[in-house]
């Protein structure tokens, strides 16, 4: 894990930048995107929050040494961020809160942390 890819400082910068991007995008009125398939929105949520969890798992590696604790913490923080994002959208004109988005965020968080775990083990 000595490579630049697993540098905790890089992951901290990526985590903060990506969290800010999610917050910015969720504060905008609904952005029209072409619908290619059913549940496309949920896939986008899972990917966005999977990346966020991946970055957070990397950012925490210097502070939390036990893998299980670090990965549980990363998942929990990202899921709570997803809940706060839906709350934020509830008060944004043209947007609405959706429990299924939170579920997609949680699935993405678990997959993102799992991917970090698999890649960091090599």
Rosetta constraint file for C-alpha pairs under 8 A:
AtomPair CA 1 CA 6 HARMONIC 5.63 0.50
AtomPair CA 1 CA 7 HARMONIC 7.73 0.50
AtomPair CA 1 CA 120 HARMONIC 6.30 0.50
AtomPair CA 2 CA 6 HARMONIC 6.61 0.50
AtomPair CA 2 CA 7 HARMONIC 7.06 0.50
AtomPair CA 3 CA 7 HARMONIC 6.61 0.50
AtomPair CA 4 CA 10 HARMONIC 7.71 0.50
AtomPair CA 5 CA 10 HARMONIC 7.65 0.50
AtomPair CA 6 CA 10 HARMONIC 7.63 0.50
AtomPair CA 6 CA 11 HARMONIC 7.33 0.50
AtomPair CA 6 CA 58 HARMONIC 6.35 0.50
AtomPair CA 6 CA 120 HARMONIC 7.58 0.50
AtomPair CA 7 CA 11 HARMONIC 6.44 0.50
AtomPair CA 7 CA 58 HARMONIC 7.30 0.50
AtomPair CA 7 CA 59 HARMONIC 7.89 0.50
AtomPair CA 8 CA 12 HARMONIC 6.15 0.50
AtomPair CA 8 CA 58 HARMONIC 5.51 0.50
AtomPair CA 8 CA 59 HARMONIC 4.52 0.50
AtomPair CA 8 CA 60 HARMONIC 7.03 0.50
AtomPair CA 8 CA 61 HARMONIC 6.59 0.50
AtomPair CA 8 CA 62 HARMONIC 6.55 0.50
AtomPair CA 9 CA 13 HARMONIC 6.32 0.50
AtomPair CA 9 CA 59 HARMONIC 6.56 0.50
AtomPair CA 10 CA 14 HARMONIC 6.17 0.50
AtomPair CA 10 CA 59 HARMONIC 7.62 0.50
AtomPair CA 11 CA 15 HARMONIC 5.85 0.50
AtomPair CA 11 CA 55 HARMONIC 4.91 0.50
AtomPair CA 11 CA 56 HARMONIC 6.62 0.50
AtomPair CA 11 CA 58 HARMONIC 5.39 0.50
AtomPair CA 11 CA 59 HARMONIC 4.80 0.50
AtomPair CA 12 CA 16 HARMONIC 6.17 0.50
AtomPair CA 12 CA 55 HARMONIC 6.88 0.50
AtomPair CA 12 CA 56 HARMONIC 6.87 0.50
AtomPair CA 12 CA 58 HARMONIC 7.57 0.50
AtomPair CA 12 CA 59 HARMONIC 4.83 0.50
AtomPair CA 13 CA 17 HARMONIC 6.03 0.50
AtomPair CA 14 CA 18 HARMONIC 5.87 0.50
AtomPair CA 14 CA 55 HARMONIC 6.23 0.50
AtomPair CA 15 CA 19 HARMONIC 5.99 0.50
AtomPair CA 15 CA 52 HARMONIC 5.87 0.50
AtomPair CA 15 CA 55 HARMONIC 5.07 0.50
AtomPair CA 15 CA 56 HARMONIC 5.78 0.50
AtomPair CA 15 CA 59 HARMONIC 7.54 0.50
AtomPair CA 16 CA 20 HARMONIC 6.11 0.50
AtomPair CA 17 CA 21 HARMONIC 6.19 0.50
AtomPair CA 18 CA 22 HARMONIC 6.21 0.50
AtomPair CA 18 CA 52 HARMONIC 6.44 0.50
AtomPair CA 19 CA 23 HARMONIC 6.21 0.50
AtomPair CA 19 CA 52 HARMONIC 6.84 0.50
AtomPair CA 20 CA 24 HARMONIC 6.05 0.50
AtomPair CA 21 CA 25 HARMONIC 6.07 0.50
AtomPair CA 22 CA 26 HARMONIC 6.04 0.50
AtomPair CA 22 CA 48 HARMONIC 7.84 0.50
AtomPair CA 23 CA 27 HARMONIC 6.26 0.50
AtomPair CA 23 CA 85 HARMONIC 6.82 0.50
AtomPair CA 24 CA 28 HARMONIC 6.82 0.50
AtomPair CA 26 CA 85 HARMONIC 6.95 0.50
AtomPair CA 26 CA 88 HARMONIC 7.41 0.50
AtomPair CA 26 CA 89 HARMONIC 6.02 0.50
AtomPair CA 27 CA 88 HARMONIC 7.19 0.50
AtomPair CA 27 CA 89 HARMONIC 6.45 0.50
AtomPair CA 27 CA 92 HARMONIC 6.02 0.50
AtomPair CA 28 CA 92 HARMONIC 7.30 0.50
AtomPair CA 29 CA 92 HARMONIC 7.03 0.50
AtomPair CA 29 CA 93 HARMONIC 6.17 0.50
AtomPair CA 29 CA 94 HARMONIC 4.93 0.50
AtomPair CA 29 CA 95 HARMONIC 6.14 0.50
AtomPair CA 30 CA 94 HARMONIC 5.64 0.50
AtomPair CA 30 CA 95 HARMONIC 5.89 0.50
AtomPair CA 35 CA 40 HARMONIC 6.89 0.50
AtomPair CA 36 CA 40 HARMONIC 7.06 0.50
AtomPair CA 39 CA 43 HARMONIC 6.67 0.50
AtomPair CA 40 CA 44 HARMONIC 6.38 0.50
AtomPair CA 41 CA 45 HARMONIC 6.28 0.50
AtomPair CA 42 CA 46 HARMONIC 6.16 0.50
AtomPair CA 42 CA 100 HARMONIC 7.55 0.50
AtomPair CA 42 CA 101 HARMONIC 6.09 0.50
AtomPair CA 42 CA 104 HARMONIC 5.52 0.50
AtomPair CA 43 CA 47 HARMONIC 6.17 0.50
AtomPair CA 43 CA 104 HARMONIC 7.17 0.50
AtomPair CA 44 CA 48 HARMONIC 6.06 0.50
AtomPair CA 45 CA 49 HARMONIC 6.04 0.50
AtomPair CA 45 CA 101 HARMONIC 6.58 0.50
AtomPair CA 45 CA 104 HARMONIC 5.85 0.50
AtomPair CA 45 CA 105 HARMONIC 5.53 0.50
AtomPair CA 45 CA 108 HARMONIC 7.21 0.50
AtomPair CA 46 CA 50 HARMONIC 5.70 0.50
AtomPair CA 46 CA 104 HARMONIC 5.02 0.50
AtomPair CA 46 CA 105 HARMONIC 5.02 0.50
AtomPair CA 46 CA 106 HARMONIC 7.42 0.50
AtomPair CA 46 CA 107 HARMONIC 6.21 0.50
AtomPair CA 46 CA 108 HARMONIC 3.86 0.50
AtomPair CA 46 CA 109 HARMONIC 7.20 0.50
AtomPair CA 47 CA 51 HARMONIC 6.14 0.50
AtomPair CA 47 CA 108 HARMONIC 5.85 0.50
AtomPair CA 48 CA 52 HARMONIC 6.35 0.50
AtomPair CA 48 CA 105 HARMONIC 7.77 0.50
AtomPair CA 48 CA 108 HARMONIC 7.38 0.50
AtomPair CA 49 CA 53 HARMONIC 6.07 0.50
AtomPair CA 49 CA 78 HARMONIC 6.93 0.50
AtomPair CA 49 CA 82 HARMONIC 7.64 0.50
AtomPair CA 49 CA 105 HARMONIC 5.32 0.50
AtomPair CA 49 CA 106 HARMONIC 7.55 0.50
AtomPair CA 49 CA 108 HARMONIC 5.29 0.50
AtomPair CA 49 CA 109 HARMONIC 5.44 0.50
AtomPair CA 49 CA 112 HARMONIC 7.55 0.50
AtomPair CA 50 CA 54 HARMONIC 6.09 0.50
AtomPair CA 50 CA 105 HARMONIC 7.37 0.50
AtomPair CA 50 CA 107 HARMONIC 7.73 0.50
AtomPair CA 50 CA 108 HARMONIC 4.07 0.50
AtomPair CA 50 CA 109 HARMONIC 4.43 0.50
AtomPair CA 50 CA 110 HARMONIC 7.05 0.50
AtomPair CA 50 CA 111 HARMONIC 6.02 0.50
AtomPair CA 50 CA 112 HARMONIC 4.00 0.50
AtomPair CA 50 CA 113 HARMONIC 7.18 0.50
AtomPair CA 51 CA 55 HARMONIC 6.20 0.50
AtomPair CA 51 CA 108 HARMONIC 7.82 0.50
AtomPair CA 51 CA 109 HARMONIC 7.63 0.50
AtomPair CA 51 CA 112 HARMONIC 5.84 0.50
AtomPair CA 52 CA 56 HARMONIC 6.20 0.50
AtomPair CA 52 CA 78 HARMONIC 6.97 0.50
AtomPair CA 52 CA 109 HARMONIC 7.29 0.50
AtomPair CA 52 CA 112 HARMONIC 7.53 0.50
AtomPair CA 53 CA 57 HARMONIC 6.02 0.50
AtomPair CA 53 CA 74 HARMONIC 5.86 0.50
AtomPair CA 53 CA 75 HARMONIC 6.32 0.50
AtomPair CA 53 CA 78 HARMONIC 5.94 0.50
AtomPair CA 53 CA 108 HARMONIC 7.85 0.50
AtomPair CA 53 CA 109 HARMONIC 5.06 0.50
AtomPair CA 53 CA 110 HARMONIC 7.60 0.50
AtomPair CA 53 CA 112 HARMONIC 5.38 0.50
AtomPair CA 53 CA 113 HARMONIC 5.62 0.50
AtomPair CA 54 CA 58 HARMONIC 6.41 0.50
AtomPair CA 54 CA 109 HARMONIC 7.59 0.50
AtomPair CA 54 CA 112 HARMONIC 4.72 0.50
AtomPair CA 54 CA 113 HARMONIC 5.09 0.50
AtomPair CA 54 CA 115 HARMONIC 7.16 0.50
AtomPair CA 54 CA 116 HARMONIC 5.59 0.50
AtomPair CA 55 CA 59 HARMONIC 6.12 0.50
AtomPair CA 56 CA 60 HARMONIC 6.09 0.50
AtomPair CA 56 CA 74 HARMONIC 5.80 0.50
AtomPair CA 57 CA 61 HARMONIC 6.39 0.50
AtomPair CA 57 CA 70 HARMONIC 6.56 0.50
AtomPair CA 57 CA 71 HARMONIC 6.16 0.50
AtomPair CA 57 CA 74 HARMONIC 5.51 0.50
AtomPair CA 57 CA 113 HARMONIC 6.23 0.50
AtomPair CA 57 CA 116 HARMONIC 6.93 0.50
AtomPair CA 58 CA 116 HARMONIC 7.37 0.50
AtomPair CA 60 CA 64 HARMONIC 5.81 0.50
AtomPair CA 60 CA 70 HARMONIC 6.53 0.50
AtomPair CA 60 CA 74 HARMONIC 7.79 0.50
AtomPair CA 61 CA 65 HARMONIC 6.10 0.50
AtomPair CA 61 CA 70 HARMONIC 7.00 0.50
AtomPair CA 64 CA 69 HARMONIC 7.04 0.50
AtomPair CA 64 CA 70 HARMONIC 5.48 0.50
AtomPair CA 65 CA 69 HARMONIC 7.92 0.50
AtomPair CA 65 CA 70 HARMONIC 6.99 0.50
AtomPair CA 66 CA 70 HARMONIC 6.12 0.50
AtomPair CA 67 CA 71 HARMONIC 5.98 0.50
AtomPair CA 68 CA 72 HARMONIC 6.01 0.50
AtomPair CA 69 CA 73 HARMONIC 5.99 0.50
AtomPair CA 70 CA 74 HARMONIC 6.12 0.50
AtomPair CA 71 CA 75 HARMONIC 6.13 0.50
AtomPair CA 71 CA 113 HARMONIC 6.11 0.50
AtomPair CA 72 CA 76 HARMONIC 6.05 0.50
AtomPair CA 73 CA 77 HARMONIC 6.05 0.50
AtomPair CA 74 CA 78 HARMONIC 6.13 0.50
AtomPair CA 74 CA 109 HARMONIC 7.88 0.50
AtomPair CA 74 CA 113 HARMONIC 7.20 0.50
AtomPair CA 75 CA 79 HARMONIC 6.03 0.50
AtomPair CA 75 CA 106 HARMONIC 7.42 0.50
AtomPair CA 75 CA 109 HARMONIC 5.46 0.50
AtomPair CA 75 CA 110 HARMONIC 6.07 0.50
AtomPair CA 75 CA 113 HARMONIC 6.96 0.50
AtomPair CA 76 CA 80 HARMONIC 6.12 0.50
AtomPair CA 77 CA 81 HARMONIC 6.10 0.50
AtomPair CA 78 CA 82 HARMONIC 6.15 0.50
AtomPair CA 78 CA 105 HARMONIC 7.86 0.50
AtomPair CA 78 CA 106 HARMONIC 7.56 0.50
AtomPair CA 78 CA 109 HARMONIC 6.36 0.50
AtomPair CA 79 CA 83 HARMONIC 6.31 0.50
AtomPair CA 79 CA 102 HARMONIC 7.28 0.50
AtomPair CA 79 CA 105 HARMONIC 6.43 0.50
AtomPair CA 79 CA 106 HARMONIC 5.34 0.50
AtomPair CA 79 CA 109 HARMONIC 6.89 0.50
AtomPair CA 80 CA 84 HARMONIC 6.20 0.50
AtomPair CA 81 CA 85 HARMONIC 6.05 0.50
AtomPair CA 82 CA 86 HARMONIC 6.37 0.50
AtomPair CA 82 CA 102 HARMONIC 5.81 0.50
AtomPair CA 82 CA 105 HARMONIC 6.02 0.50
AtomPair CA 82 CA 106 HARMONIC 7.70 0.50
AtomPair CA 83 CA 87 HARMONIC 6.31 0.50
AtomPair CA 83 CA 102 HARMONIC 6.03 0.50
AtomPair CA 84 CA 88 HARMONIC 6.07 0.50
AtomPair CA 85 CA 89 HARMONIC 6.18 0.50
AtomPair CA 86 CA 90 HARMONIC 6.18 0.50
AtomPair CA 86 CA 96 HARMONIC 7.45 0.50
AtomPair CA 86 CA 97 HARMONIC 4.79 0.50
AtomPair CA 86 CA 98 HARMONIC 6.68 0.50
AtomPair CA 86 CA 101 HARMONIC 7.75 0.50
AtomPair CA 86 CA 102 HARMONIC 7.33 0.50
AtomPair CA 87 CA 91 HARMONIC 6.96 0.50
AtomPair CA 87 CA 97 HARMONIC 6.37 0.50
AtomPair CA 88 CA 92 HARMONIC 6.55 0.50
AtomPair CA 89 CA 93 HARMONIC 7.95 0.50
AtomPair CA 89 CA 95 HARMONIC 5.48 0.50
AtomPair CA 89 CA 96 HARMONIC 5.51 0.50
AtomPair CA 89 CA 97 HARMONIC 5.75 0.50
AtomPair CA 90 CA 95 HARMONIC 6.34 0.50
AtomPair CA 90 CA 96 HARMONIC 4.74 0.50
AtomPair CA 90 CA 97 HARMONIC 4.92 0.50
AtomPair CA 91 CA 95 HARMONIC 7.66 0.50
AtomPair CA 91 CA 96 HARMONIC 7.69 0.50
AtomPair CA 92 CA 96 HARMONIC 7.41 0.50
AtomPair CA 97 CA 101 HARMONIC 7.92 0.50
AtomPair CA 98 CA 102 HARMONIC 6.91 0.50
AtomPair CA 99 CA 103 HARMONIC 6.43 0.50
AtomPair CA 100 CA 104 HARMONIC 6.16 0.50
AtomPair CA 101 CA 105 HARMONIC 6.05 0.50
AtomPair CA 102 CA 106 HARMONIC 6.15 0.50
AtomPair CA 103 CA 107 HARMONIC 6.22 0.50
AtomPair CA 104 CA 108 HARMONIC 6.08 0.50
AtomPair CA 105 CA 109 HARMONIC 6.08 0.50
AtomPair CA 106 CA 110 HARMONIC 6.27 0.50
AtomPair CA 107 CA 111 HARMONIC 6.22 0.50
AtomPair CA 108 CA 112 HARMONIC 5.90 0.50
AtomPair CA 109 CA 113 HARMONIC 6.12 0.50
AtomPair CA 110 CA 114 HARMONIC 6.02 0.50
AtomPair CA 111 CA 115 HARMONIC 6.03 0.50
AtomPair CA 112 CA 116 HARMONIC 6.29 0.50
AtomPair CA 113 CA 117 HARMONIC 6.18 0.50
AtomPair CA 114 CA 118 HARMONIC 6.23 0.50
AtomPair CA 115 CA 119 HARMONIC 6.12 0.50
AtomPair CA 116 CA 120 HARMONIC 5.87 0.50
AtomPair CA 117 CA 121 HARMONIC 6.25 0.50
AtomPair CA 118 CA 122 HARMONIC 7.11 0.50
